[in-house]
């Protein structure tokens, strides 16, 4: 996996942060308080995303873009099309499309960066699937824990939206607790942050766990340029 060093070089002051999800694309720029929200889904290609964001933020000023996408990103470039979106993400020239420098991270990694409080942190994003990232002393390590086998499928199948609908909230929350404990012990983290669109639906979490939400992606996007 590629890694990204915090406080990487960058001279941009006004940043546009784009959080691409399976159901919606959200964008927020420096100096603005409310993000714009654009419906997403299987038909959302890279080109359609860029065009929609540029149209929705036409009167916004920004010098750089932070882009979080729900797929594998290595060395700052998508290496696969996000599972729940359209095609055209691999090899797309985002910098040319936006007309300014663009930094790209996996969506879980950018949310993790927004929640980081130092030391060794694991981020788990509960959404369409399971996003994950580990930050150790300021170095981001994007993970794909959702692909690992767990019970009657994978962690993503159990802890994502499909698992919630199939298991019901009580059993789903139990499995979230179990997964948090397993990953915390296996990776010897100081703390775990549980975020994503479904994080508010979990019951009580272990004492070393903090709850977050998708707004942390904007904080992480700004931090990329600090």
PyMOL commands that set and color helices and strands:
alter all, ss='L'
color gray80, all
select helices_A, chain A and resi 46-56+94-98+107-115+145-147+155-159+161-167+169-187+199-201+216-223
alter helices_A, ss='H'
color red, helices_A
select strands_A, chain A and resi 3-5+15-20+24-29+36-39+64-69+73-74+77-78+101-106+120-126+130-136+139-143+149-150+153-154+191-195+209-211
alter strands_A, ss='S'
color yellow, strands_A
deselect
rebuild
show_as cartoon
